[in-house]
């Protein structure tokens, strides 16, 4: 089984030590921004999220790693897509790896 990272960040699965480098392809969720009003003098916008983009077609033996946002937007429609599991963070709060993957 080949895992291809479609996020803009290297992913390390901490229990196995497996590292998944960036592939150069990034899956994202499309969105549209509309002005919704103001908070005093500050503009307030509303985002409407659409469909995920940038995910290649399914291939036998390939699993794609995407962000949790992309995975949620897929709403279970793809069985070949996973996202990083529980994030492990360093003392500054920055992610250093994940425990497994979620589907």
N, CA, C and O atoms as a GROMACS GRO file, in nm:
protein
  412
    1UNK      N    1   0.085  -0.118   0.000
    1UNK     CA    2   0.000   0.000   0.000
    1UNK      C    3   0.090   0.123   0.000
    1UNK      O    4   0.182   0.134   0.081
    2UNK      N    5   0.062   0.216  -0.091
    2UNK     CA    6   0.136   0.343  -0.099
    2UNK      C    7   0.051   0.454  -0.040
    2UNK      O    8  -0.067   0.467  -0.074
    3UNK      N    9   0.110   0.536   0.047
    3UNK     CA   10   0.041   0.652   0.102
    3UNK      C   11   0.103   0.777   0.042
    3UNK      O   12   0.224   0.796   0.049
    4UNK      N   13   0.020   0.863  -0.017
    4UNK     CA   14   0.065   0.986  -0.080
    4UNK      C   15   0.011   1.104  -0.002
    4UNK      O   16  -0.110   1.116   0.019
    5UNK      N   17   0.101   1.191   0.042
    5UNK     CA   18   0.067   1.307   0.124
    5UNK      C   19   0.021   1.423   0.036
    5UNK      O   20   0.100   1.479  -0.041
    6UNK      N   21  -0.105   1.460   0.048
    6UNK     CA   22  -0.161   1.572  -0.028
    6UNK      C   23  -0.178   1.696   0.060
    6UNK      O   24  -0.263   1.781   0.032
    7UNK      N   25  -0.096   1.707   0.165
    7UNK     CA   26  -0.097   1.827   0.249
    7UNK      C   27   0.031   1.905   0.220
    7UNK      O   28   0.124   1.851   0.160
    8UNK      N   29   0.038   2.032   0.262
    8UNK     CA   30   0.160   2.110   0.238
    8UNK      C   31   0.268   2.088   0.344
    8UNK      O   32   0.368   2.160   0.347
    9UNK      N   33   0.247   1.988   0.433
    9UNK     CA   34   0.341   1.964   0.542
    9UNK      C   35   0.386   1.819   0.545
    9UNK      O   36   0.309   1.729   0.512
   10UNK      N   37   0.511   1.796   0.583
   10UNK     CA   38   0.559   1.661   0.608
   10UNK      C   39   0.477   1.604   0.723
   10UNK      O   40   0.446   1.676   0.819
   11UNK      N   41   0.442   1.477   0.714
   11UNK     CA   42   0.364   1.413   0.819
   11UNK      C   43   0.444   1.297   0.877
   11UNK      O   44   0.496   1.213   0.804
   12UNK      N   45   0.454   1.295   1.010
   12UNK     CA   46   0.522   1.186   1.079
   12UNK      C   47   0.421   1.113   1.166
   12UNK      O   48   0.353   1.174   1.248
   13UNK      N   49   0.410   0.982   1.146
   13UNK     CA   50   0.325   0.900   1.230
   13UNK      C   51   0.415   0.851   1.343
   13UNK      O   52   0.508   0.775   1.319
   14UNK      N   53   0.388   0.895   1.465
   14UNK     CA   54   0.484   0.878   1.575
   14UNK      C   55   0.497   0.734   1.627
   14UNK      O   56   0.604   0.698   1.676
   15UNK      N   57   0.395   0.653   1.618
   15UNK     CA   58   0.404   0.518   1.671
   15UNK      C   59   0.495   0.429   1.588
   15UNK      O   60   0.561   0.340   1.642
   16UNK      N   61   0.500   0.451   1.458
   16UNK     CA   62   0.586   0.371   1.370
   16UNK      C   63   0.711   0.445   1.326
   16UNK      O   64   0.808   0.384   1.283
   17UNK      N   65   0.708   0.578   1.339
   17UNK     CA   66   0.819   0.660   1.290
   17UNK      C   67   0.813   0.684   1.141
   17UNK      O   68   0.903   0.746   1.084
   18UNK      N   69   0.707   0.637   1.075
   18UNK     CA   70   0.694   0.657   0.930
   18UNK      C   71   0.678   0.805   0.899
   18UNK      O   72   0.602   0.876   0.966
   19UNK      N   73   0.750   0.852   0.797
   19UNK     CA   74   0.742   0.992   0.755
   19UNK      C   75   0.692   0.996   0.612
   19UNK      O   76   0.737   0.921   0.526
   20UNK      N   77   0.596   1.085   0.589
   20UNK     CA   78   0.536   1.102   0.457
   20UNK      C   79   0.568   1.242   0.407
   20UNK      O   80   0.506   1.339   0.452
   21UNK      N   81   0.664   1.254   0.314
   21UNK     CA   82   0.702   1.387   0.265
   21UNK      C   83   0.590   1.448   0.181
   21UNK      O   84   0.500   1.378   0.134
   22UNK      N   85   0.598   1.580   0.163
   22UNK     CA   86   0.502   1.646   0.075
   22UNK      C   87   0.518   1.590  -0.066
   22UNK      O   88   0.630   1.560  -0.108
   23UNK      N   89   0.409   1.576  -0.137
   23UNK     CA   90   0.414   1.520  -0.272
   23UNK      C   91   0.422   1.627  -0.380
   23UNK      O   92   0.453   1.598  -0.495
   24UNK      N   93   0.395   1.752  -0.342
   24UNK     CA   94   0.386   1.859  -0.441
   24UNK      C   95   0.244   1.886  -0.484
   24UNK      O   96   0.217   1.988  -0.548
   25UNK      N   97   0.152   1.795  -0.451
   25UNK     CA   98   0.010   1.814  -0.478
   25UNK      C   99  -0.057   1.847  -0.345
   25UNK      O  100  -0.024   1.786  -0.243
   26UNK      N  101  -0.150   1.942  -0.346
   26UNK     CA  102  -0.218   1.980  -0.222
   26UNK      C  103  -0.369   1.977  -0.245
   26UNK      O  104  -0.422   2.044  -0.334
   27UNK      N  105  -0.438   1.898  -0.163
   27UNK     CA  106  -0.584   1.893  -0.166
   27UNK      C  107  -0.638   2.001  -0.073
   27UNK      O  108  -0.589   2.017   0.039
   28UNK      N  109  -0.736   2.074  -0.119
   28UNK     CA  110  -0.795   2.183  -0.039
   28UNK      C  111  -0.947   2.179  -0.056
   28UNK      O  112  -1.000   2.110  -0.142
   29UNK      N  113  -1.014   2.255   0.029
   29UNK     CA  114  -1.158   2.272   0.016
   29UNK      C  115  -1.182   2.408  -0.046
   29UNK      O  116  -1.137   2.510   0.005
   30UNK      N  117  -1.253   2.407  -0.157
   30UNK     CA  118  -1.287   2.531  -0.226
   30UNK      C  119  -1.384   2.612  -0.139
   30UNK      O  120  -1.465   2.554  -0.067
   31UNK      N  121  -1.376   2.745  -0.146
   31UNK     CA  122  -1.470   2.827  -0.070
   31UNK      C  123  -1.493   2.959  -0.141
   31UNK      O  124  -1.415   3.002  -0.226
   32UNK      N  125  -1.604   3.022  -0.104
   32UNK     CA  126  -1.641   3.153  -0.155
   32UNK      C  127  -1.661   3.245  -0.036
   32UNK      O  128  -1.724   3.206   0.063
   33UNK      N  129  -1.609   3.366  -0.044
   33UNK     CA  130  -1.622   3.463   0.065
   33UNK      C  131  -1.716   3.575   0.024
   33UNK      O  132  -1.704   3.630  -0.085
   34UNK      N  133  -1.812   3.607   0.113
   34UNK     CA  134  -1.906   3.716   0.086
   34UNK      C  135  -1.910   3.810   0.207
   34UNK      O  136  -1.900   3.765   0.321
   35UNK      N  137  -1.925   3.937   0.180
   35UNK     CA  138  -1.936   4.033   0.290
   35UNK      C  139  -2.070   4.013   0.360
   35UNK      O  140  -2.174   4.002   0.296
   36UNK      N  141  -2.063   4.007   0.494
   36UNK     CA  142  -2.183   3.981   0.573
   36UNK      C  143  -2.223   4.099   0.660
   36UNK      O  144  -2.326   4.094   0.727
   37UNK      N  145  -2.143   4.205   0.660
   37UNK     CA  146  -2.174   4.321   0.743
   37UNK      C  147  -2.049   4.380   0.803
   37UNK      O  148  -1.940   4.372   0.746
   38UNK      N  149  -2.065   4.440   0.919
   38UNK     CA  150  -1.954   4.504   0.988
   38UNK      C  151  -1.965   4.482   1.138
   38UNK      O  152  -2.074   4.463   1.192
   39UNK      N  153  -1.851   4.487   1.202
   39UNK     CA  154  -1.842   4.495   1.347
   39UNK      C  155  -1.776   4.629   1.373
   39UNK      O  156  -1.653   4.639   1.371
   40UNK      N  157  -1.855   4.731   1.396
   40UNK     CA  158  -1.802   4.867   1.403
   40UNK      C  159  -1.747   4.904   1.266
   40UNK      O  160  -1.819   4.899   1.166
   41UNK      N  161  -1.619   4.942   1.260
   41UNK     CA  162  -1.555   4.977   1.133
   41UNK      C  163  -1.488   4.858   1.064
   41UNK      O  164  -1.431   4.873   0.956
   42UNK      N  165  -1.496   4.741   1.124
   42UNK     CA  166  -1.427   4.623   1.071
   42UNK      C  167  -1.524   4.541   0.988
   42UNK      O  168  -1.634   4.509   1.033
   43UNK      N  169  -1.482   4.507   0.865
   43UNK     CA  170  -1.566   4.426   0.776
   43UNK      C  171  -1.580   4.284   0.831
   43UNK      O  172  -1.486   4.227   0.887
   44UNK      N  173  -1.700   4.228   0.815
   44UNK     CA  174  -1.731   4.092   0.857
   44UNK      C  175  -1.767   4.012   0.733
   44UNK      O  176  -1.849   4.055   0.652
   45UNK      N  177  -1.704   3.895   0.717
   45UNK     CA  178  -1.725   3.811   0.599
   45UNK      C  179  -1.777   3.674   0.639
   45UNK      O  180  -1.753   3.626   0.750
   46UNK      N  181  -1.849   3.613   0.547
   46UNK     CA  182  -1.899   3.477   0.565
   46UNK      C  183  -1.840   3.390   0.456
   46UNK      O  184  -1.835   3.430   0.340
   47UNK      N  185  -1.795   3.272   0.494
   47UNK     CA  186  -1.740   3.178   0.397
   47UNK      C  187  -1.838   3.065   0.373
   47UNK      O  188  -1.895   3.010   0.467
   48UNK      N  189  -1.856   3.031   0.247
   48UNK     CA  190  -1.934   2.914   0.210
   48UNK      C  191  -1.837   2.813   0.151
   48UNK      O  192  -1.774   2.838   0.048
   49UNK      N  193  -1.825   2.698   0.218
   49UNK     CA  194  -1.731   2.596   0.174
   49UNK      C  195  -1.795   2.506   0.069
   49UNK      O  196  -1.913   2.472   0.078
   50UNK      N  197  -1.716   2.470  -0.028
   50UNK     CA  198  -1.762   2.386  -0.137
   50UNK      C  199  -1.699   2.248  -0.132
   50UNK      O  200  -1.682   2.189  -0.026
   51UNK      N  201  -1.665   2.199  -0.248
   51UNK     CA  202  -1.612   2.065  -0.262
   51UNK      C  203  -1.459   2.065  -0.251
   51UNK      O  204  -1.394   2.164  -0.281
   52UNK      N  205  -1.403   1.953  -0.208
   52UNK     CA  206  -1.257   1.939  -0.208
   52UNK      C  207  -1.205   1.940  -0.352
   52UNK      O  208  -1.270   1.891  -0.444
   53UNK      N  209  -1.086   1.997  -0.368
   53UNK     CA  210  -1.020   1.999  -0.498
   53UNK      C  211  -0.877   1.949  -0.479
   53UNK      O  212  -0.821   1.958  -0.370
   54UNK      N  213  -0.819   1.897  -0.586
   54UNK     CA  214  -0.680   1.855  -0.584
   54UNK      C  215  -0.656   1.712  -0.541
   54UNK      O  216  -0.542   1.674  -0.513
   55UNK      N  217  -0.760   1.630  -0.536
   55UNK     CA  218  -0.743   1.489  -0.502
   55UNK      C  219  -0.745   1.408  -0.631
   55UNK      O  220  -0.843   1.410  -0.705
   56UNK      N  221  -0.637   1.335  -0.658
   56UNK     CA  222  -0.635   1.253  -0.780
   56UNK      C  223  -0.743   1.145  -0.776
   56UNK      O  224  -0.799   1.114  -0.671
   57UNK      N  225  -0.771   1.090  -0.894
   57UNK     CA  226  -0.866   0.979  -0.903
   57UNK      C  227  -0.812   0.859  -0.825
   57UNK      O  228  -0.691   0.844  -0.807
   58UNK      N  229  -0.904   0.775  -0.780
   58UNK     CA  230  -0.865   0.655  -0.706
   58UNK      C  231  -0.774   0.567  -0.790
   58UNK      O  232  -0.793   0.552  -0.911
   59UNK      N  233  -0.675   0.509  -0.723
   59UNK     CA  234  -0.584   0.415  -0.787
   59UNK      C  235  -0.571   0.293  -0.696
   59UNK      O  236  -0.564   0.308  -0.574
   60UNK      N  237  -0.568   0.176  -0.751
   60UNK     CA  238  -0.552   0.055  -0.671
   60UNK      C  239  -0.421   0.063  -0.592
   60UNK      O  240  -0.317   0.098  -0.647
   61UNK      N  241  -0.429   0.030  -0.464
   61UNK     CA  242  -0.310   0.026  -0.380
   61UNK      C  243  -0.259   0.161  -0.333
   61UNK      O  244  -0.150   0.168  -0.276
   62UNK      N  245  -0.337   0.270  -0.354
   62UNK     CA  246  -0.294   0.404  -0.313
   62UNK      C  247  -0.394   0.463  -0.215
   62UNK      O  248  -0.515   0.460  -0.237
   63UNK      N  249  -0.340   0.518  -0.105
   63UNK     CA  250  -0.420   0.591  -0.007
   63UNK      C  251  -0.367   0.734  -0.006
   63UNK      O  252  -0.246   0.755  -0.003
   64UNK      N  253  -0.456   0.832  -0.007
   64UNK     CA  254  -0.418   0.973  -0.005
   64UNK      C  255  -0.435   1.029   0.135
   64UNK      O  256  -0.538   1.008   0.200
   65UNK      N  257  -0.333   1.101   0.183
   65UNK     CA  258  -0.339   1.170   0.312
   65UNK      C  259  -0.378   1.315   0.285
   65UNK      O  260  -0.310   1.384   0.210
   66UNK      N  261  -0.487   1.360   0.348
   66UNK     CA  262  -0.536   1.496   0.329
   66UNK      C  263  -0.556   1.560   0.467
   66UNK      O  264  -0.542   1.492   0.569
   67UNK      N  265  -0.589   1.687   0.471
   67UNK     CA  266  -0.620   1.753   0.597
   67UNK      C  267  -0.753   1.702   0.651
   67UNK      O  268  -0.834   1.647   0.576
   68UNK      N  269  -0.775   1.722   0.781
   68UNK     CA  270  -0.904   1.685   0.839
   68UNK      C  271  -1.019   1.762   0.776
   68UNK      O  272  -1.129   1.708   0.762
   69UNK      N  273  -0.995   1.888   0.738
   69UNK     CA  274  -1.100   1.968   0.674
   69UNK      C  275  -1.142   1.906   0.541
   69UNK      O  276  -1.261   1.898   0.510
   70UNK      N  277  -1.044   1.861   0.462
   70UNK     CA  278  -1.075   1.797   0.334
   70UNK      C  279  -1.149   1.666   0.358
   70UNK      O  280  -1.249   1.638   0.292
   71UNK      N  281  -1.100   1.587   0.453
   71UNK     CA  282  -1.166   1.459   0.483
   71UNK      C  283  -1.311   1.482   0.523
   71UNK      O  284  -1.400   1.410   0.477
   72UNK      N  285  -1.336   1.580   0.609
   72UNK     CA  286  -1.474   1.609   0.652
   72UNK      C  287  -1.560   1.654   0.534
   72UNK      O  288  -1.677   1.616   0.526
   73UNK      N  289  -1.504   1.734   0.444
   73UNK     CA  290  -1.580   1.781   0.329
   73UNK      C  291  -1.617   1.667   0.234
   73UNK      O  292  -1.718   1.673   0.165
   74UNK      N  293  -1.534   1.562   0.231
   74UNK     CA  294  -1.565   1.446   0.146
   74UNK      C  295  -1.684   1.367   0.199
   74UNK      O  296  -1.750   1.295   0.124
   75UNK      N  297  -1.711   1.381   0.330
   75UNK     CA  298  -1.830   1.320   0.390
   75UNK      C  299  -1.841   1.170   0.361
   75UNK      O  300  -1.951   1.120   0.335
   76UNK      N  301  -1.728   1.099   0.365
   76UNK     CA  302  -1.730   0.954   0.347
   76UNK      C  303  -1.741   0.907   0.204
   76UNK      O  304  -1.757   0.787   0.180
   77UNK      N  305  -1.732   0.998   0.107
   77UNK     CA  306  -1.751   0.958  -0.034
   77UNK      C  307  -1.629   0.889  -0.094
   77UNK      O  308  -1.640   0.828  -0.201
   78UNK      N  309  -1.513   0.896  -0.028
   78UNK     CA  310  -1.391   0.830  -0.078
   78UNK      C  311  -1.336   0.738   0.029
   78UNK      O  312  -1.316   0.779   0.144
   79UNK      N  313  -1.312   0.614  -0.008
   79UNK     CA  314  -1.256   0.516   0.087
   79UNK      C  315  -1.104   0.512   0.080
   79UNK      O  316  -1.041   0.440   0.157
   80UNK      N  317  -1.044   0.588  -0.012
   80UNK     CA  318  -0.899   0.588  -0.031
   80UNK      C  319  -0.833   0.715   0.025
   80UNK      O  320  -0.723   0.751  -0.016
   81UNK      N  321  -0.902   0.782   0.118
   81UNK     CA  322  -0.854   0.909   0.173
   81UNK      C  323  -0.856   0.900   0.326
   81UNK      O  324  -0.954   0.858   0.385
   82UNK      N  325  -0.744   0.942   0.388
   82UNK     CA  326  -0.734   0.948   0.534
   82UNK      C  327  -0.676   1.084   0.573
   82UNK      O  328  -0.623   1.157   0.489
   83UNK      N  329  -0.686   1.116   0.701
   83UNK     CA  330  -0.628   1.240   0.755
   83UNK      C  331  -0.545   1.203   0.878
   83UNK      O  332  -0.567   1.097   0.937
   84UNK      N  333  -0.451   1.290   0.917
   84UNK     CA  334  -0.373   1.262   1.038
   84UNK      C  335  -0.464   1.242   1.159
   84UNK      O  336  -0.564   1.313   1.176
   85UNK      N  337  -0.428   1.145   1.243
   85UNK     CA  338  -0.500   1.120   1.367
   85UNK      C  339  -0.465   1.224   1.471
   85UNK      O  340  -0.428   1.337   1.436
   86UNK      N  341  -0.475   1.188   1.598
   86UNK     CA  342  -0.446   1.280   1.706
   86UNK      C  343  -0.308   1.343   1.689
   86UNK      O  344  -0.209   1.272   1.671
   87UNK      N  345  -0.302   1.476   1.695
   87UNK     CA  346  -0.175   1.546   1.676
   87UNK      C  347  -0.095   1.546   1.805
   87UNK      O  348  -0.149   1.562   1.915
   88UNK      N  349   0.036   1.528   1.791
   88UNK     CA  350   0.131   1.540   1.900
   88UNK      C  351   0.200   1.675   1.881
   88UNK      O  352   0.245   1.707   1.771
   89UNK      N  353   0.208   1.754   1.988
   89UNK     CA  354   0.263   1.889   1.978
   89UNK      C  355   0.386   1.904   2.067
   89UNK      O  356   0.400   1.837   2.169
   90UNK      N  357   0.476   1.995   2.026
   90UNK     CA  358   0.593   2.026   2.106
   90UNK      C  359   0.558   2.128   2.214
   90UNK      O  360   0.442   2.167   2.226
   91UNK      N  361   0.657   2.172   2.291
   91UNK     CA  362   0.632   2.264   2.402
   91UNK      C  363   0.579   2.400   2.356
   91UNK      O  364   0.517   2.471   2.435
   92UNK      N  365   0.602   2.436   2.228
   92UNK     CA  366   0.548   2.562   2.175
   92UNK      C  367   0.408   2.544   2.116
   92UNK      O  368   0.348   2.641   2.070
   93UNK      N  369   0.357   2.421   2.117
   93UNK     CA  370   0.224   2.396   2.064
   93UNK      C  371   0.220   2.362   1.916
   93UNK      O  372   0.113   2.347   1.858
   94UNK      N  373   0.337   2.349   1.854
   94UNK     CA  374   0.343   2.316   1.711
   94UNK      C  375   0.335   2.165   1.691
   94UNK      O  376   0.398   2.090   1.766
   95UNK      N  377   0.259   2.119   1.591
   95UNK     CA  378   0.250   1.975   1.566
   95UNK      C  379   0.386   1.917   1.526
   95UNK      O  380   0.459   1.975   1.446
   96UNK      N  381   0.416   1.800   1.584
   96UNK     CA  382   0.540   1.730   1.549
   96UNK      C  383   0.510   1.594   1.487
   96UNK      O  384   0.599   1.530   1.431
   97UNK      N  385   0.389   1.549   1.497
   97UNK     CA  386   0.350   1.421   1.441
   97UNK      C  387   0.207   1.389   1.476
   97UNK      O  388   0.136   1.469   1.536
   98UNK      N  389   0.165   1.269   1.437
   98UNK     CA  390   0.029   1.225   1.465
   98UNK      C  391   0.031   1.080   1.509
   98UNK      O  392   0.127   1.008   1.483
   99UNK      N  393  -0.076   1.040   1.575
   99UNK     CA  394  -0.094   0.901   1.612
   99UNK      C  395  -0.193   0.841   1.515
   99UNK      O  396  -0.313   0.867   1.523
  100UNK      N  397  -0.144   0.762   1.422
  100UNK     CA  398  -0.229   0.697   1.325
  100UNK      C  399  -0.299   0.795   1.232
  100UNK      O  400  -0.264   0.912   1.223
  101UNK      N  401  -0.399   0.743   1.163
  101UNK     CA  402  -0.478   0.821   1.069
  101UNK      C  403  -0.625   0.798   1.097
  101UNK      O  404  -0.661   0.697   1.158
  102UNK      N  405  -0.710   0.889   1.054
  102UNK     CA  406  -0.855   0.874   1.065
  102UNK      C  407  -0.916   0.865   0.925
  102UNK      O  408  -0.863   0.919   0.828
  103UNK      N  409  -1.030   0.794   0.918
  103UNK     CA  410  -1.095   0.778   0.788
  103UNK      C  411  -1.239   0.823   0.795
  103UNK      O  412  -1.311   0.817   0.696
   0.00000   0.00000   0.00000
